[in-house]
Amino acid sequence: MSVLVLADLDNTQLSPATARVVGAAAQLGAVDLLVLDPAATSAASALQGVAKVISAAVPLEAKAIAALLESLAPHYDYIVASASSVGKDVMPRLAAKLDIQPVTDIIAIEGASCFVRPVYAGNALETVSDSQAKHVLTVRASAFRPVAGTGSAPVETLSSTVPAAARLIAQHRTESDVPDLSTAQVVVGGGVSVGSAEGFKLIENLGAVLGAAVGATRAAVDAGYAPNDWQVGQTGKIIAPDIYIAVGISGALQHLAGIQGAKKIIAINKDPEAPIVKIADVALIGDLFEIVPQLTAELQNLGVSRRG
Ligand SMILES: Cc1cc2nc3c(=O)[nH]c(=O)nc-3n(C[C@H](O)[C@H](O)[C@H](O)COP(=O)(O)OP(=O)(O)OC[C@H]3O[C@@H](n4cnc5c(N)ncnc54)[C@H](O)[C@@H]3O)c2cc1C
């Protein structure tokens, strides 16, 4: 079976999610990896399980990417992307063009045409048998193990085939040295009780000491304390860190839907009855404005630093 994976990019570099999507796709067959920025081709070529890297300098615009994938589709049985914002934007367009029902957000592959995906905000798992001749899939990257970066696949360069109707006017990218939320090993999340964007610096400082990504509840995002792309949950990002530190977060179902893959949860909350405390592996009961600065200072004193 032949598989085409659309590489996920973090600005011009390969996102850590790509190695995980390749890990998933390799269960289906030989993987060709489509990379839309030449700067990312050498990292792509090093991924184990990649038979060939296809490099194409297409603007990162959903219409253009879907058109390019459509032109490559006749050569593949599966076309796979990460369930990132780009994947969610591109793959339904591609599926519509190919007149295919996509299977989205898969977390396990049980056979050549049998996939598991969460439904009802992660409260149930659905096993889908896809009887179509060609499969368009998005993969929840955090559910799969990454392949190693020790390969050396050949690179084929495509001349770009941007449809005339698609024109990228401008692209505004977030520059950050904080780890990617979707693939970070440690995440510190803050809730609305942090009180302000300034107060959220407490969460960011703790995150910086731990080399962690920073997340937020929807309530904190809606209040303007944290940017939209930090939102974790049903309508935000799905994360699966080794450690999730939930600071002043109640543990509403819609937030828990985003952290079900977290291996250990540490809750800092003043309410011992908060739902997050009930599911946490470790709970520190008290005022976050006392606990978080103390914890940050203690970790700094211990010389704990995963960054730099
Ligand atoms: C359709 C839909 C989709 C949604 N999607 C999402 C989503 O993707 N992500 C998401 O997060 N939410 C989502 N929500 C919102 C969700 O239901 C909750 O409202 C939200 O998660 C609550 O955020 P919070 O924990 O910051 O606030 P609250 O629920 O208000 O909890 C605040 C917590 O902070 C604690 N606290 C207060 N002060 C302190 C202090 N000084 N020290 C320590 N602890 C303190 C309190 O005890 C409490 O547990 C969604 C809701 C709907 C209806």
Ligand as a Chemical Component Dictionary entry (heavy atoms), coordinates in Angstrom:
data_LIG
# 
_chem_comp.id                   LIG 
_chem_comp.type                 NON-POLYMER 
_chem_comp.pdbx_formal_charge   0 
_chem_comp.three_letter_code    LIG 
# 
loop_
_chem_comp_atom.comp_id 
_chem_comp_atom.atom_id 
_chem_comp_atom.alt_atom_id 
_chem_comp_atom.type_symbol 
_chem_comp_atom.charge 
_chem_comp_atom.model_Cartn_x 
_chem_comp_atom.model_Cartn_y 
_chem_comp_atom.model_Cartn_z 
_chem_comp_atom.pdbx_ordinal 
LIG C1  C1  C 0 -18.937 23.818 23.695 1  
LIG C2  C2  C 0 -17.902 24.139 24.741 2  
LIG C3  C3  C 0 -16.573 23.929 24.440 3  
LIG C4  C4  C 0 -15.600 24.226 25.400 4  
LIG N1  N1  N 0 -14.284 23.989 25.091 5  
LIG C5  C5  C 0 -13.357 24.201 26.053 6  
LIG C6  C6  C 0 -11.975 23.925 25.801 7  
LIG O1  O1  O 0 -11.569 23.545 24.707 8  
LIG N2  N2  N 0 -11.100 24.118 26.803 9  
LIG C7  C7  C 0 -11.470 24.567 28.050 10 
LIG O2  O2  O 0 -10.604 24.706 28.933 11 
LIG N3  N3  N 0 -12.766 24.831 28.304 12 
LIG C8  C8  C 0 -13.697 24.688 27.331 13 
LIG N4  N4  N 0 -14.983 25.005 27.608 14 
LIG C9  C9  C 0 -15.279 25.729 28.867 15 
LIG C10 C10 C 0 -15.373 24.803 30.065 16 
LIG O3  O3  O 0 -16.686 24.306 30.170 17 
LIG C11 C11 C 0 -15.024 25.565 31.364 18 
LIG O4  O4  O 0 -15.839 26.706 31.466 19 
LIG C12 C12 C 0 -13.577 26.034 31.451 20 
LIG O5  O5  O 0 -12.692 24.989 31.156 21 
LIG C13 C13 C 0 -13.313 26.523 32.885 22 
LIG O6  O6  O 0 -12.072 27.150 32.930 23 
LIG P1  P1  P 0 -11.305 27.389 34.305 24 
LIG O7  O7  O 0 -10.965 26.062 34.925 25 
LIG O8  O8  O 0 -10.188 28.337 33.987 26 
LIG O9  O9  O 0 -12.341 28.214 35.198 27 
LIG P2  P2  P 0 -13.310 27.781 36.377 28 
LIG O10 O10 O 0 -14.175 26.650 35.993 29 
LIG O11 O11 O 0 -13.942 29.054 36.827 30 
LIG O12 O12 O 0 -12.338 27.240 37.518 31 
LIG C14 C14 C 0 -11.442 28.020 38.228 32 
LIG C15 C15 C 0 -10.712 27.098 39.211 33 
LIG O13 O13 O 0 -9.687  27.832 39.825 34 
LIG C16 C16 C 0 -9.684  27.540 41.228 35 
LIG N5  N5  N 0 -9.144  28.737 41.894 36 
LIG C17 C17 C 0 -9.709  29.961 41.976 37 
LIG N6  N6  N 0 -8.870  30.809 42.586 38 
LIG C18 C18 C 0 -7.754  30.103 42.907 39 
LIG C19 C19 C 0 -6.526  30.417 43.550 40 
LIG N7  N7  N 0 -6.252  31.668 43.974 41 
LIG N8  N8  N 0 -5.616  29.437 43.710 42 
LIG C20 C20 C 0 -5.862  28.177 43.279 43 
LIG N9  N9  N 0 -7.009  27.813 42.672 44 
LIG C21 C21 C 0 -7.935  28.765 42.469 45 
LIG C22 C22 C 0 -11.127 27.254 41.587 46 
LIG O14 O14 O 0 -11.197 26.436 42.731 47 
LIG C23 C23 C 0 -11.609 26.547 40.331 48 
LIG O15 O15 O 0 -11.408 25.144 40.440 49 
LIG C24 C24 C 0 -15.972 24.728 26.668 50 
LIG C25 C25 C 0 -17.324 24.930 26.951 51 
LIG C26 C26 C 0 -18.273 24.646 25.998 52 
LIG C27 C27 C 0 -19.721 24.873 26.341 53 
# 
loop_
_chem_comp_bond.comp_id 
_chem_comp_bond.atom_id_1 
_chem_comp_bond.atom_id_2 
_chem_comp_bond.value_order 
_chem_comp_bond.pdbx_ordinal 
LIG C1  C2  SING 1  
LIG C2  C3  SING 2  
LIG C2  C26 DOUB 3  
LIG C3  C4  DOUB 4  
LIG C4  N1  SING 5  
LIG C4  C24 SING 6  
LIG N1  C5  DOUB 7  
LIG C5  C6  SING 8  
LIG C5  C8  SING 9  
LIG C6  O1  DOUB 10 
LIG C6  N2  SING 11 
LIG N2  C7  SING 12 
LIG C7  O2  DOUB 13 
LIG C7  N3  SING 14 
LIG N3  C8  DOUB 15 
LIG C8  N4  SING 16 
LIG N4  C9  SING 17 
LIG N4  C24 SING 18 
LIG C9  C10 SING 19 
LIG C10 O3  SING 20 
LIG C10 C11 SING 21 
LIG C11 O4  SING 22 
LIG C11 C12 SING 23 
LIG C12 O5  SING 24 
LIG C12 C13 SING 25 
LIG C13 O6  SING 26 
LIG O6  P1  SING 27 
LIG P1  O7  DOUB 28 
LIG P1  O8  SING 29 
LIG P1  O9  SING 30 
LIG O9  P2  SING 31 
LIG P2  O10 DOUB 32 
LIG P2  O11 SING 33 
LIG P2  O12 SING 34 
LIG O12 C14 SING 35 
LIG C14 C15 SING 36 
LIG C15 O13 SING 37 
LIG C15 C23 SING 38 
LIG O13 C16 SING 39 
LIG C16 N5  SING 40 
LIG C16 C22 SING 41 
LIG N5  C17 SING 42 
LIG N5  C21 SING 43 
LIG C17 N6  DOUB 44 
LIG N6  C18 SING 45 
LIG C18 C19 SING 46 
LIG C18 C21 DOUB 47 
LIG C19 N7  SING 48 
LIG C19 N8  DOUB 49 
LIG N8  C20 SING 50 
LIG C20 N9  DOUB 51 
LIG N9  C21 SING 52 
LIG C22 O14 SING 53 
LIG C22 C23 SING 54 
LIG C23 O15 SING 55 
LIG C24 C25 DOUB 56 
LIG C25 C26 SING 57 
LIG C26 C27 SING 58 
# 
